[in-house]
Amino acid sequence: MLPFKLIYTDNYDLNLGAHVFPSQKFRMVRDRLLAEGIAAPEDVLAPEPASDEDVLRVHSQDYVRKLRTGSLSPEEILRLEVPYSRKLIEACWLAAGGSILAGRRALQDGWAANLGGGFHHACSDHGEGFCVIHDVAIAIRRLQFDGAIERAMVVDTDVHQGNGTADIFGGDGNVFTLSIHQEHNYPFLKPPSTLDIDLPDGIGDEDYLAILEKNLHQAFHGFAPQLLFYVAGADPYREDQLGGLALTIEGLARRDALVFDYARRNGAPVAMTLAGGYARRIEDTVRIHVGTIVAMRDAALQRTGRPAPQTR
């Protein structure tokens, strides 16, 4: 068993068909975790969909109405880069509910992982880049509304800058947003995060990890989050179709361990979302995401002083 909960439902599948975004990866990650004995069925919790009230804490009333009634314009659908459907909306509301639940469980247990979500390009009044609504922002705003937290940090290691995160939390001193991403990549207009780390094309493991550690030190030196949301994209991988960095699978695992170590040493509970991943072989994307869960498990066990189990 894991020392924390995984949040998952089969309805996370965005039903995109032949699409560069492999939404079947959510199921494949869950299945791999169970098959390899990393997780047990009782570790998995099913989320409830976020309420419209929760979604409206982040997104405009007009945009939510269009999503709910299927009245987006052709241009708005084109900007999403995924086909609109009722199943899509159901999946996105569930992902937001999953991130709310992951945040609550992290505050309770120290750690939690939503095996969906991380839709960091969704802005307050529109969606874009495969992202319809911003599940992490919705979770933070709900937890703040409940009085469970006041201050949160978002650490985003997806290869693409979290422009939606920056848009939604811009000017909010209670939410620290860190994005480490490829500079010359989508989105081409990048609103400022609290801390943006613009990386050159082709950067590899050692340079990436050194830059990340330096900036994590800076972020935690000036801010004490009561909850950290980790947007753990798999797309800095060197074989990713939509990325231009050169990290190995081993380097990505070290990245995850570094983020979790900083959170652990600073006493910040962690809720994780999977975010992007578009490797030429979907098995590589799944392996990277599974590695993130393993790194979280090892960090959680290190806090308790228990040894990490051997997985088969």
C-alpha positions in Angstrom: 0.0 0.0 0.0 1.0 3.6 -0.6 1.3 6.0 2.3 -1.1 8.4 0.6 -4.1 8.3 -1.7 -4.4 8.3 -5.5 -7.3 10.1 -7.0 -8.7 8.5 -10.2 -11.8 7.6 -12.2 -12.1 5.9 -15.6 -14.1 8.9 -16.6 -10.9 11.0 -16.7 -10.5 9.8 -20.3 -11.2 12.8 -22.5 -12.3 10.5 -25.3 -10.2 12.3 -27.9 -9.7 9.4 -30.3 -6.6 9.8 -32.5 -5.0 12.8 -30.8 -1.5 13.8 -29.7 -2.9 14.1 -26.2 -3.1 10.5 -25.0 -5.9 10.8 -22.5 -5.9 7.0 -22.1 -2.6 7.5 -20.2 -4.5 8.2 -17.0 -6.0 4.6 -17.0 -2.6 3.2 -18.1 -0.8 4.8 -15.2 -3.3 3.5 -12.7 -3.1 0.0 -14.2 0.7 0.0 -14.1 0.8 1.1 -10.5 -1.5 -1.8 -9.6 0.2 -4.3 -11.8 3.7 -3.6 -10.4 2.5 -3.7 -6.8 3.3 0.0 -6.2 -0.3 0.7 -5.3 -3.2 -1.4 -4.0 -6.8 -1.0 -5.0 -7.6 0.5 -1.6 -5.1 3.3 -2.3 -7.4 4.7 -5.1 -10.2 7.2 -4.3 -12.8 8.2 -6.9 -13.5 12.0 -7.1 -16.8 13.8 -7.3 -17.1 16.4 -10.0 -16.3 20.0 -8.9 -19.5 22.1 -8.4 -20.2 24.9 -10.8 -19.8 27.2 -7.8 -16.2 26.0 -7.3 -15.4 26.4 -11.0 -16.8 30.0 -10.9 -14.3 30.8 -8.2 -11.8 30.8 -11.1 -13.6 31.1 -14.4 -16.0 33.7 -15.7 -19.7 33.1 -15.6 -19.9 33.6 -19.4 -17.2 31.0 -20.1 -18.7 28.4 -17.7 -22.1 29.0 -19.3 -20.7 28.3 -22.8 -19.0 25.1 -21.6 -22.2 23.9 -19.9 -24.5 24.7 -22.8 -22.2 23.7 -25.6 -22.3 27.3 -27.0 -18.6 27.9 -27.5 -17.8 29.6 -30.8 -15.9 27.7 -33.5 -12.9 29.9 -32.7 -13.1 29.1 -29.0 -13.2 25.4 -29.7 -10.3 25.7 -32.1 -8.3 27.4 -29.3 -9.0 24.5 -27.0 -7.3 22.2 -29.5 -9.6 19.3 -28.4 -13.0 18.5 -29.8 -15.9 19.7 -27.6 -18.2 17.1 -26.2 -20.4 16.4 -23.1 -17.9 13.7 -22.1 -15.1 16.3 -22.3 -16.9 18.6 -19.9 -17.7 15.7 -17.5 -14.0 14.7 -17.5 -12.8 18.2 -16.8 -15.2 18.8 -14.0 -14.1 15.4 -12.5 -10.4 16.4 -12.8 -11.1 19.6 -10.9 -13.0 17.6 -8.2 -10.0 15.3 -8.2 -7.6 18.1 -7.5 -9.8 19.5 -4.8 -9.8 16.0 -3.2 -6.0 15.6 -3.7 -5.5 19.0 -1.9 -7.7 17.9 1.0 -6.0 14.5 1.3 -2.5 16.1 1.1 -3.5 18.4 4.0 -4.6 15.3 5.9 -1.9 12.8 5.0 1.0 15.0 3.8 0.8 13.8 0.2 -1.7 12.9 -2.5 -1.7 12.4 -6.2 -4.4 13.2 -8.7 -3.8 10.8 -11.7 -5.4 13.4 -13.9 -5.5 17.2 -14.0 -2.7 19.7 -14.3 -4.6 21.7 -17.0 -2.4 24.7 -16.6 -3.2 26.6 -19.9 -6.8 27.3 -19.0 -7.3 31.0 -18.3 -10.1 32.7 -16.4 -12.2 33.4 -19.5 -11.1 30.8 -22.0 -9.4 27.5 -22.5 -6.5 26.6 -24.7 -3.7 24.1 -25.3 -5.8 21.0 -24.4 -6.9 22.7 -21.2 -10.6 23.5 -20.6 -10.7 24.5 -16.9 -7.9 25.0 -14.5 -8.3 22.2 -11.9 -5.4 23.3 -9.7 -6.6 26.9 -9.4 -10.1 25.7 -8.7 -8.7 23.4 -5.9 -6.6 26.2 -4.4 -9.5 28.7 -4.4 -11.9 26.1 -2.9 -9.4 25.3 -0.1 -8.9 29.0 0.6 -12.7 29.5 0.7 -13.0 26.6 3.2 -10.3 28.2 5.4 -8.1 25.1 5.0 -5.2 27.2 3.7 -4.3 30.8 3.1 -1.0 30.4 1.2 -0.3 27.9 -1.7 2.6 27.3 -4.1 2.4 25.9 -7.5 5.6 24.3 -8.9 5.1 23.6 -12.6 7.7 21.5 -14.4 5.7 20.9 -17.6 7.8 21.8 -20.7 5.3 24.5 -21.5 4.9 27.6 -19.3 1.8 27.6 -17.1 0.2 30.7 -18.6 -3.2 30.0 -17.2 -1.8 29.7 -13.7 0.1 33.0 -14.2 -3.1 34.7 -15.5 -5.3 33.5 -12.7 -3.0 34.2 -9.8 -1.2 37.3 -11.1 -0.9 39.8 -8.4 -2.0 37.4 -5.6 0.6 37.5 -2.9 -0.9 34.4 -1.3 -0.2 32.1 -4.2 3.4 31.6 -5.4 3.7 30.3 -8.9 6.9 28.8 -10.2 7.2 27.6 -13.8 10.3 26.0 -15.3 9.8 25.5 -19.0 11.3 25.7 -22.5 11.4 29.3 -23.5 10.9 28.9 -27.2 7.7 26.8 -27.0 4.0 27.2 -26.5 2.5 29.5 -25.3 4.2 32.2 -27.2 2.7 34.9 -25.0 3.7 34.1 -21.5 2.2 36.2 -18.7 4.6 36.5 -15.7 4.5 33.9 -13.0 5.9 34.8 -9.6 9.1 33.0 -10.8 9.6 32.0 -14.4 12.6 29.9 -15.4 13.0 30.1 -19.2 15.2 27.3 -20.4 17.1 27.1 -23.7 16.3 24.4 -26.2 18.0 21.0 -25.7 19.0 21.4 -22.0 19.8 18.0 -20.4 19.6 16.5 -16.9 22.5 18.0 -15.0 22.0 21.6 -16.1 18.2 21.4 -15.7 18.5 20.0 -12.1 21.0 22.6 -11.1 18.8 25.4 -12.3 15.7 23.9 -10.7 17.4 23.5 -7.3 18.7 27.0 -7.3 15.2 28.4 -8.0 13.4 26.1 -5.6 15.8 27.4 -2.9 14.9 31.0 -3.9 11.2 30.2 -3.9 11.1 28.6 -0.5 13.5 31.2 1.0 10.9 33.9 0.6 7.6 32.0 0.8 6.1 29.4 3.3 3.3 27.6 1.5 0.7 25.7 3.5 0.2 23.5 0.5 2.2 22.8 -2.6 0.6 21.8 -5.9 3.1 20.0 -8.1 2.3 20.0 -11.8 4.5 17.2 -12.9 4.6 17.2 -16.7 6.3 14.3 -18.4 7.1 16.4 -21.5 10.6 17.7 -20.7 11.5 14.1 -21.8 13.9 14.0 -24.8 11.6 11.9 -26.9 8.5 14.1 -26.4 6.7 15.2 -29.5 5.7 18.6 -28.2 8.9 19.4 -26.2 12.4 20.5 -27.1 14.3 19.7 -23.9 16.6 16.6 -23.5 15.9 15.1 -20.1 16.1 11.3 -19.6 13.6 9.2 -17.7 16.2 9.0 -14.9 16.6 12.8 -14.9 12.9 13.3 -14.6 12.8 11.0 -11.6 15.6 13.0 -10.0 13.6 16.2 -10.8 10.6 14.8 -8.9 12.7 13.7 -6.0 14.2 17.2 -5.8 10.7 18.9 -5.7 9.5 16.5 -3.1 12.6 16.9 -1.0 12.2 20.7 -0.9 8.6 20.3 0.1 9.4 17.8 2.8 12.2 19.8 4.3 10.0 22.9 4.4 7.0 21.1 5.9 4.7 21.7 2.9 2.1 19.0 2.1 2.1 18.1 -1.6 -0.8 17.5 -4.0 0.4 16.3 -7.4 -1.2 16.3 -10.8 0.2 14.6 -13.9 -0.1 17.3 -16.6 1.4 16.9 -20.1 3.3 14.1 -21.7 3.4 13.3 -25.4 6.3 10.8 -25.9 6.6 9.0 -29.2 6.0 5.8 -27.3 3.1 6.2 -24.9 4.7 3.6 -22.7 7.5 6.1 -22.0 5.0 8.7 -20.8 3.3 6.2 -18.5 6.7 5.1 -17.1 7.6 8.8 -16.3 4.3 9.4 -14.6 4.7 6.1 -12.6 8.2 7.3 -11.6 6.7 10.5 -10.2 4.4 8.4 -7.9 7.3 6.3 -6.8 9.4 9.4 -6.0 6.4 10.7 -4.0 6.2 7.4 -2.1 9.9 7.4 -1.3 9.7 11.0 0.0 6.7 10.2 2.1 8.4 7.1 3.6 11.6 9.1 4.2 9.5 11.5 6.3 8.3 8.6 8.5 11.7 6.9 8.5 10.4 3.7 6.8 12.4 2.1 4.0 11.0 2.2 0.5 9.7 -1.2 -0.6 11.2 -3.1 -3.6 8.8 -3.1 -6.5 8.7 -5.9 -9.0 
